[in-house]
């Protein structure tokens, strides 16, 4: 194996600058215009080969490992840039990654997210109390019954007070047009809960309400709001909980508004 260090006349610990100076000196001395001998032509090829190996940090490390065992590659040494005028720019001390900018934005608006979670908790508590209190009963008369177009649909009927209800078609068999019925409403939000006819007095649940089939919405709202208020760690988690609580409150409000529009 050729000794490239000996060819260039440098030591194995020579720097890149020393290797370049040795190469220039030998290239000038053994250039064909100055030394036309065959020995010079052969030697200059070895000089070029040695320089190409030793000026590249990666190839030099591999070459050193072959002649004297593995040599750790200095991580500070990098391949020279193709542009000789290139200068590496110093890192910007004000640079912030996209994730860091997002976290700072979340920290800035965290008080608002926490406030939303508190409002969601108060709203869910309000719903829980309204659902738990003794319902208000009201007597109304069935003014009209709308039969379903398809067998699997629910029946609708309207009372003399303009309230419209939708119940299972099998449960609707217990009610007749012109019959007086008792309707149980929640005390605060006036959400209908049960119907009772005047004969068997068996309560029939009204499904299409926030306290019926859609009760999972306030249930998830209470869980998310409690977590958002109690949980104190994790900026991203708490901020996202605030957004979730806002969306759940909005969804709950939509169910309430749609319900009242439906009854009007």
C-alpha positions in Angstrom: 0.0 0.0 0.0 1.3 3.4 -0.9 2.3 5.7 1.9 0.6 9.0 0.9 2.1 10.9 3.8 5.6 10.0 2.7 4.7 10.9 -0.9 3.6 14.4 0.2 6.4 14.7 2.7 4.1 15.3 5.7 3.4 13.6 9.0 0.3 11.6 9.7 -0.9 14.4 12.1 -0.6 17.1 9.4 -3.4 19.5 9.0 -5.4 20.1 5.8 -3.5 23.4 5.3 -0.1 21.6 5.6 -1.3 19.0 3.1 -2.4 21.6 0.6 0.9 23.5 0.9 2.9 20.3 0.3 0.8 19.4 -2.7 1.3 22.8 -4.3 5.0 22.7 -3.7 5.3 19.2 -5.3 2.9 20.0 -8.1 5.0 23.0 -9.1 8.3 21.1 -8.8 7.2 18.1 -10.8 5.0 19.8 -13.3 5.7 18.4 -16.8 6.7 21.8 -18.1 9.5 22.0 -15.5 10.4 18.4 -15.2 9.8 16.4 -18.4 11.3 13.1 -17.1 9.2 9.9 -17.0 10.0 9.5 -13.2 8.4 13.0 -12.6 5.3 12.1 -14.6 4.8 8.9 -12.6 5.5 10.7 -9.3 3.1 13.6 -10.0 0.3 11.0 -10.4 1.1 9.6 -7.0 1.1 13.1 -5.6 -2.3 13.9 -7.0 -3.7 10.5 -5.7 -2.3 11.1 -2.3 -3.7 14.6 -2.2 -7.2 13.5 -3.2 -7.2 10.9 -0.4 -5.8 13.1 2.4 -7.7 16.3 1.7 -11.0 14.4 2.2 -11.6 13.9 5.9 -13.7 10.7 5.3 -11.3 9.1 2.9 -8.4 10.1 5.1 -10.0 8.4 8.1 -10.6 5.3 6.1 -7.0 5.3 4.9 -5.6 5.9 8.4 -7.6 3.0 9.7 -6.1 0.7 7.0 -2.5 1.7 7.9 -2.7 2.1 11.7 -6.1 0.9 12.9 -9.4 2.9 13.2 -9.1 6.6 13.9 -12.1 8.5 15.1 -13.3 11.1 12.7 -13.4 14.6 14.2 -17.0 15.7 13.9 -15.8 19.3 13.6 -14.1 18.5 10.3 -16.4 18.7 7.3 -15.9 18.4 3.6 -14.9 21.7 2.0 -17.7 23.6 0.3 -17.7 23.6 -3.5 -17.8 27.4 -3.4 -14.5 28.7 -2.1 -16.1 32.0 -1.1 -18.8 30.3 1.0 -18.8 31.2 4.7 -21.0 29.3 7.1 -23.5 31.7 8.7 -23.6 31.7 12.5 -26.8 30.4 14.1 -29.5 32.9 14.6 -30.1 33.3 18.4 -33.7 34.5 17.7 -34.6 31.5 15.6 -37.6 29.5 16.8 -38.9 26.3 15.4 -42.5 25.9 14.4 -43.2 23.7 17.4 -41.6 26.3 19.8 -43.7 29.1 18.2 -46.8 27.0 18.6 -46.1 26.3 22.3 -45.4 30.0 23.0 -48.7 30.9 21.3 -50.5 28.3 23.5 -48.8 29.7 26.6 -49.9 33.2 25.7 -53.5 32.2 25.2 -53.6 29.6 28.0 -55.6 31.9 30.4 -58.4 32.0 27.8 -58.3 28.3 27.4 -58.5 27.8 31.2 -61.4 30.3 31.3 -63.3 28.3 28.7 -62.8 25.1 30.7 -64.1 26.9 33.8 -67.2 28.1 31.9 -67.7 24.6 30.5 -67.5 23.1 34.0 -70.1 25.6 35.3 -72.3 24.9 32.3 -72.1 21.2 32.8 -72.9 21.6 36.5 -75.9 23.7 35.5 -77.1 21.0 33.2 -76.6 18.3 35.9 -78.6 20.3 38.4 -81.4 20.9 35.9 -81.5 17.3 35.1 -81.5 16.1 38.7 -84.1 18.4 40.1 -87.8 17.4 40.4 -89.4 17.9 36.9 -92.3 20.2 36.3 -95.4 18.5 35.1 -97.8 20.1 32.7 -101.1 18.9 31.1 -101.6 19.3 27.4 -103.9 18.0 24.8 -102.8 16.1 21.7 -104.0 18.3 18.8 -102.6 16.2 15.9 -100.7 13.0 15.2 -98.4 12.6 12.2 -98.0 9.0 11.1 -94.6 7.9 9.7 -94.1 7.4 6.0 -92.0 4.3 6.6 -92.6 1.6 9.2 -89.3 2.1 11.1 -89.8 5.9 11.6 -91.0 7.5 14.8 -94.4 9.2 15.2 -94.8 12.9 15.8 -97.7 14.6 17.5 -98.5 18.2 18.3 -100.1 19.5 21.5 -102.6 22.4 21.9 -99.7 24.6 23.1 -97.7 24.1 19.9 -95.2 21.6 21.3 -94.2 18.9 19.0 -92.8 15.5 20.2 -91.2 12.6 18.5 -91.4 9.2 20.1 -91.1 5.5 19.2 -94.0 4.3 17.0 -94.8 1.5 19.4 -94.9 3.8 22.4 -97.1 6.1 20.3 -99.9 3.5 20.3 -100.6 4.5 23.9 -101.7 8.0 22.8 -104.7 9.2 20.8 -105.7 12.5 19.2 -107.7 14.7 21.6 -106.3 12.9 24.7 -105.0 14.9 27.6 -101.4 13.9 28.5 -99.0 14.9 31.3 -95.6 16.1 30.1 -92.6 16.4 32.5 -90.2 19.2 31.8 -86.8 20.0 33.4 -87.4 23.0 35.8 -84.8 25.4 34.4 -84.4 24.7 30.7 -87.9 23.3 30.1 -86.6 20.3 28.3 -89.3 17.6 27.9 -88.4 14.4 29.7 -91.4 12.1 29.8 -95.0 11.7 28.6 -97.8 10.0 30.4 -101.3 9.3 29.2 -104.4 9.5 31.3 -105.0 5.7 31.5 -102.0 3.7 32.6 -99.9 6.7 33.7 -96.7 4.9 32.5 -94.0 7.4 31.7 -92.7 7.3 28.1 -89.3 8.7 27.6 -88.8 11.4 24.9 -85.6 10.4 23.1 -84.7 13.3 20.9 -83.5 15.7 23.6 -80.2 16.7 25.3 -81.4 14.6 28.3 -82.5 11.7 26.1 -80.4 10.1 23.3 -78.0 13.0 23.3 -77.1 13.0 26.9 -73.6 11.8 26.0 -72.8 15.3 24.9 -73.1 16.9 28.4 -71.5 13.8 29.9 -68.3 14.3 27.8 -68.5 18.0 28.4 -68.3 17.4 32.2 -65.4 15.0 31.9 -63.4 17.4 29.6 -64.2 20.5 31.7 -63.1 18.8 34.9 -59.9 17.6 33.3 -59.3 21.1 31.9 -59.7 22.8 35.3 -57.9 20.2 37.5 -55.1 19.1 35.2 -52.1 21.6 35.5 -49.4 20.0 33.4 -48.8 20.0 29.7 -49.3 23.3 27.8 -50.5 21.6 24.6 -52.8 19.2 26.4 -54.5 21.9 28.5 -54.8 24.3 25.5 -56.4 21.6 23.4 -58.8 20.8 26.2 -59.9 24.4 26.1 -60.7 24.0 22.4 -62.5 20.7 23.0 -64.6 22.3 25.8 -65.5 25.2 23.6 -66.7 22.9 20.8 -68.6 20.7 23.2 -70.4 23.7 24.7 -71.2 24.9 21.2 -72.6 21.5 20.3 -74.6 21.4 23.5 -76.0 24.8 22.8 -76.9 23.8 19.3 -78.9 20.8 20.6 -80.7 23.1 23.1 -81.5 25.7 20.4 -82.6 23.1 17.9 -84.8 21.5 20.5 -86.6 24.8 21.4 -86.9 25.6 17.7 -88.4 22.2 17.2 -91.0 22.8 20.0 -92.0 26.3 18.9 
